[in-house]
């Protein structure tokens, strides 16, 4: 009788495991980064869209993603474009960790542009970048 009881417990244990649904990705883990606003204890540019040093259309919108939430009050006067004579006004907007730079008019074709974000831009945690961020592209 003991043997049967052990067998039933053993069978029930594996039968129970086989009836469980397969685990699915937990959305809480995926959403944790935007909610808490940082992917690193340091503040720097994590990625750009389009990628740096590209040839781009003359009306390209740049998306620069930082490792932490951006304090938009520190943007004014901290973004520059060269060559100055050919740079359109850049309209900047912030959505959490992403800085979006839209040209008010088209870039001039065949011109190499350099957009610099001064290292004194701040995260919402009060951190500054260690170095200036330089983004280069050629308008086509």
C-alpha positions in Angstrom: 0.0 0.0 0.0 2.9 2.4 0.7 4.3 1.9 -2.7 1.0 2.9 -4.3 0.7 6.0 -2.2 4.2 7.1 -3.1 3.5 6.4 -6.7 0.3 8.5 -6.7 2.1 11.4 -5.0 4.9 11.1 -7.6 2.4 10.9 -10.5 0.4 13.8 -9.1 3.5 16.0 -8.8 4.5 15.6 -12.4 0.9 15.7 -13.7 0.5 19.1 -11.9 3.6 20.5 -13.5 2.5 19.5 -17.0 -0.8 21.2 -16.5 0.7 24.6 -15.8 0.7 27.1 -18.6 4.0 28.1 -20.1 5.4 31.3 -18.5 4.9 34.4 -20.5 7.0 37.6 -20.4 6.2 39.7 -17.4 5.2 43.2 -18.6 6.0 44.7 -15.2 9.7 44.0 -15.8 9.5 45.6 -19.3 7.8 48.7 -18.0 10.1 49.2 -15.1 12.7 51.3 -17.0 10.3 54.0 -18.3 8.5 54.2 -15.0 11.6 54.7 -12.9 13.3 56.8 -15.7 16.8 55.5 -15.9 18.8 52.7 -17.4 22.1 53.7 -15.7 23.3 55.6 -12.7 25.3 57.8 -15.1 23.7 60.4 -17.4 24.8 60.0 -21.1 23.4 59.4 -24.6 22.4 55.8 -24.9 21.3 55.8 -28.6 20.3 57.9 -31.5 17.8 57.5 -34.3 19.0 57.7 -37.0 22.5 56.5 -36.1 25.4 58.9 -35.8 27.5 59.7 -38.9 24.8 58.9 -41.4 23.6 60.4 -44.7 20.1 61.6 -44.1 17.2 63.3 -45.9 17.1 67.1 -45.6 14.0 67.0 -43.3 15.3 64.4 -40.8 14.0 64.5 -37.3 16.6 63.4 -34.7 15.8 61.3 -31.7 18.4 61.2 -29.0 17.8 58.8 -26.1 19.5 59.3 -22.8 20.0 56.9 -19.9 17.9 59.0 -17.5 14.9 61.3 -17.7 15.8 64.7 -19.2 15.2 68.0 -17.3 13.8 70.1 -20.1 14.5 73.3 -18.2 18.3 72.8 -19.0 18.0 72.6 -22.8 17.9 76.3 -23.7 21.3 77.4 -25.0 22.8 73.9 -24.6 22.2 72.6 -28.1 24.2 74.0 -31.0 24.4 73.3 -34.8 27.2 73.9 -37.2 27.9 75.2 -39.8 25.9 78.1 -38.3 25.1 79.7 -41.7 23.4 76.5 -43.0 21.7 75.3 -39.8 17.9 75.6 -39.6 16.3 76.4 -36.2 16.0 73.2 -34.3 12.7 72.7 -32.4 13.4 70.5 -29.3 10.9 68.5 -27.4 11.4 66.0 -24.5 9.5 62.9 -23.8 11.0 61.2 -20.7 14.4 60.0 -21.8 14.1 61.1 -25.5 15.1 64.4 -26.9 13.5 65.1 -30.3 15.1 67.7 -32.6 13.0 68.8 -35.5 14.3 71.3 -38.1 12.1 74.3 -38.7 13.2 74.2 -42.3 15.1 71.7 -44.4 18.8 71.1 -44.0 21.0 72.1 -47.1 21.8 69.1 -49.3 25.4 67.8 -49.4 26.3 69.7 -46.2 27.9 68.0 -43.2 26.2 69.1 -40.0 27.4 68.8 -36.4 24.9 69.0 -33.6 26.4 69.4 -30.1 24.6 68.8 -26.9 26.5 70.6 -24.1 27.5 68.4 -21.2 25.7 70.8 -18.8 22.3 69.4 -19.9 20.8 67.7 -16.8 18.8 64.7 -16.0 15.8 65.0 -13.7 18.1 63.6 -11.0 20.4 66.6 -11.3 23.2 64.8 -13.1 25.2 66.3 -15.9 27.0 64.4 -18.7 30.7 63.8 -18.4 31.4 65.1 -22.0 29.6 67.0 -24.7 27.7 64.8 -27.1 28.4 65.3 -30.8 26.1 64.1 -33.5 27.2 64.3 -37.2 25.3 63.7 -40.4 25.4 64.6 -44.1 22.2 65.9 -45.6 21.4 64.5 -49.0 
